[in-house]
Amino acid sequence: MLLDQMGHQELVPFIRMYMSKKTAYRTWYYLCNFIIFGLAGYLMVAGYGKADFHLGNRVTHFCYGLAIALTLVPLHEFIHVLAYRSQGASNTSYDANIKKFYFMALADKFVANRKEFTIVALAPFLIITATLLILLFIVRNDWTLTIAGILLAHTAMCSGDFGLLSYFEYHKNKEVVTYDDVANKITYFYGKETEKVA
């Protein structure tokens, strides 16, 4: 049965709704943001009082990171597409709305179950985050704040992925599948009640 249909123009309120639900994915999303924010704060003030401490330089490097994160959006969406293709999708594309600041990787008419969609949704977050964490241990001085800025901004921008995963978890008692209708700019969610074992 049809559970929901989401017009792509309505992505933001749809995500907000399911990021307000109490799910593990919502918890992990906010926890990751909190940890990275704390890391950035620590790196910002570490070494305060030393002769080579310059807060202005640190703030500048942190802002570099926020700006660089925006340039990762195409890479983020490309990883989504690669993940879709790894699950069997062939007709993939992209959509964006700069005014509402959302970007989407789409797989037209490809029906994805919970496992397949989880791979698609988490792939950019896991790959980019892992790469940045490795770089965090390689770079030196104020450049660590640049990496922290990228981490913080990119993690924050993953809200759409975690919101959709939260949707699947919220409806975990149903076997949810989803597919995109690119021509009509709608994503559909179907499901059925799972049988309870006596």
C-alpha positions as CSV (number, residue, x, y, z in Angstrom):
1,M,0.0,0.0,0.0
2,L,1.1,3.6,-0.6
3,L,2.4,5.1,2.7
4,D,3.6,8.5,1.5
5,Q,4.5,10.4,-1.6
6,M,7.0,13.3,-1.4
7,G,7.1,16.0,-4.0
8,H,10.7,17.0,-4.4
9,Q,9.8,20.6,-3.7
10,E,8.6,19.4,-0.3
11,L,11.8,17.6,0.6
12,V,12.8,20.0,3.4
13,P,9.5,19.9,5.4
14,F,9.4,16.1,4.9
15,I,12.9,15.8,6.3
16,R,12.2,18.1,9.2
17,M,9.1,16.0,10.1
18,Y,11.1,12.7,10.3
19,M,14.1,14.3,12.0
20,S,11.7,15.3,14.8
21,K,10.8,11.6,15.4
22,K,12.7,9.6,18.0
23,T,14.8,7.2,16.0
24,A,18.3,5.9,16.2
25,Y,19.3,7.7,13.0
26,R,18.2,11.0,14.4
27,T,20.1,10.4,17.5
28,W,23.3,9.4,15.6
29,Y,23.0,12.5,13.4
30,Y,22.8,14.9,16.3
31,L,25.5,13.0,18.2
32,C,27.9,13.2,15.3
33,N,27.2,16.9,14.9
34,F,27.7,17.5,18.7
35,I,31.0,15.6,18.7
36,I,32.4,17.4,15.7
37,F,31.3,20.7,17.1
38,G,33.1,19.9,20.3
39,L,36.2,18.9,18.4
40,A,36.2,22.1,16.4
41,G,35.8,24.1,19.6
42,Y,38.7,22.3,21.2
43,L,41.0,22.8,18.2
44,M,40.0,26.5,18.2
45,V,41.2,27.1,21.7
46,A,44.0,24.5,22.1
47,G,47.3,26.1,22.9
48,Y,45.6,29.3,24.1
49,G,48.3,31.5,25.8
50,K,51.2,30.3,23.8
51,A,53.2,32.8,21.7
52,D,52.2,31.3,18.4
53,F,48.4,31.3,19.2
54,H,46.5,33.5,16.8
55,L,42.7,33.2,17.1
56,G,42.2,35.2,13.9
57,N,44.2,32.7,11.9
58,R,42.3,29.8,13.4
59,V,38.9,31.4,12.7
60,T,40.0,32.0,9.1
61,H,41.1,28.4,8.6
62,F,37.8,27.2,10.1
63,C,35.9,29.3,7.6
64,Y,38.0,27.8,4.8
65,G,36.6,24.5,5.8
66,L,33.0,25.7,5.8
67,A,33.5,27.1,2.3
68,I,35.3,23.9,1.0
69,A,32.4,21.8,2.3
70,L,30.1,23.5,-0.2
71,T,32.3,22.3,-3.1
72,L,31.9,18.7,-1.9
73,V,28.2,18.7,-2.7
74,P,28.7,17.4,-6.3
75,L,31.0,14.7,-4.9
76,H,28.4,13.8,-2.2
77,E,25.7,13.4,-4.8
78,F,28.0,11.5,-7.2
79,I,28.7,8.9,-4.4
80,H,24.9,8.5,-3.9
81,V,24.7,7.8,-7.7
82,L,27.5,5.2,-7.5
83,A,25.8,3.6,-4.5
84,Y,22.5,3.4,-6.5
85,R,24.3,1.8,-9.4
86,S,26.0,-0.7,-7.1
87,Q,22.5,-1.8,-6.0
88,G,21.3,-2.2,-9.6
89,A,19.9,1.2,-10.6
90,S,20.7,2.2,-14.2
91,N,18.7,5.4,-14.8
92,T,20.3,7.8,-12.4
93,S,20.2,11.6,-12.4
94,Y,20.4,14.7,-10.2
95,D,18.1,17.4,-9.0
96,A,18.8,20.7,-7.1
97,N,17.0,23.7,-5.8
98,I,19.5,26.4,-4.9
99,K,16.8,28.6,-3.4
100,K,15.7,25.9,-0.9
101,F,19.3,24.6,-0.7
102,Y,18.6,21.0,-1.5
103,F,20.4,18.5,-3.8
104,M,19.2,15.1,-4.7
105,A,20.6,12.0,-6.4
106,L,17.7,10.1,-8.1
107,A,17.2,6.6,-9.6
108,D,14.2,6.8,-11.8
109,K,11.7,3.9,-11.2
110,F,14.3,1.9,-9.3
111,V,12.6,0.2,-6.3
112,A,14.9,0.2,-3.3
113,N,14.2,-1.7,-0.1
114,R,15.4,-0.6,3.3
115,K,18.8,-2.4,3.0
116,E,19.5,-1.0,-0.4
117,F,18.4,2.5,0.5
118,T,20.5,2.5,3.7
119,I,23.6,1.8,1.5
120,V,22.7,4.6,-0.8
121,A,21.9,7.1,1.9
122,L,25.0,6.4,4.1
123,A,27.7,6.0,1.4
124,P,28.7,9.7,1.1
125,F,28.6,10.3,4.8
126,L,30.8,7.3,5.6
127,I,33.3,7.8,2.7
128,I,33.7,11.5,3.1
129,T,33.8,11.4,6.9
130,A,36.4,8.6,7.0
131,T,38.6,10.5,4.5
132,L,38.4,13.7,6.5
133,L,39.2,11.9,9.8
134,I,42.3,10.4,8.1
135,L,43.3,13.9,6.9
136,L,42.8,15.3,10.4
137,F,45.7,13.2,11.6
138,I,47.9,14.1,8.6
139,V,47.6,17.9,8.4
140,R,49.3,20.2,10.9
141,N,48.7,23.5,12.8
142,D,45.6,25.5,11.8
143,W,44.8,23.3,8.9
144,T,43.2,20.9,11.4
145,L,40.5,23.5,11.9
146,T,40.0,23.6,8.1
147,I,39.3,19.8,8.2
148,A,37.1,20.3,11.3
149,G,35.1,23.0,9.4
150,I,34.6,20.6,6.5
151,L,33.5,17.8,8.8
152,L,31.1,20.0,10.6
153,A,29.5,21.5,7.6
154,H,29.3,18.3,5.6
155,T,27.8,16.4,8.5
156,A,25.2,19.1,9.0
157,M,24.4,18.9,5.3
158,C,23.7,15.1,5.6
159,S,20.4,15.9,7.4
160,G,18.4,14.8,4.3
161,D,20.0,11.4,4.2
162,F,19.5,10.8,7.9
163,G,16.0,12.1,7.7
164,L,15.0,9.6,5.0
165,L,16.7,6.8,7.0
166,S,14.7,8.0,10.0
167,Y,11.6,7.6,7.9
168,F,12.5,3.9,7.2
169,E,13.2,3.3,10.9
170,Y,10.0,5.0,12.0
171,H,8.1,2.6,9.7
172,K,10.2,-0.4,10.6
173,N,7.1,-2.5,11.3
174,K,6.4,-2.3,7.5
175,E,8.5,-3.6,4.7
176,V,9.1,-0.2,3.2
177,V,10.3,0.3,-0.4
178,T,10.8,3.6,-2.3
179,Y,11.2,4.7,-5.8
180,D,11.6,8.0,-7.6
181,D,9.4,9.3,-10.4
182,V,11.8,11.8,-12.0
183,A,9.4,13.1,-14.6
184,N,6.8,14.1,-12.0
185,K,9.4,15.0,-9.3
186,I,7.8,12.7,-6.8
187,T,9.3,10.0,-4.5
188,Y,6.9,7.2,-3.4
189,F,7.1,5.1,-0.3
190,Y,5.2,1.8,-0.2
191,G,4.9,-0.7,2.6
192,K,3.0,-3.6,4.2
193,E,2.6,-4.8,7.7
194,T,5.2,-7.4,8.6
195,E,3.8,-10.7,10.0
196,K,4.1,-11.0,13.8
197,V,5.6,-14.3,15.0
198,A,3.4,-15.9,17.6
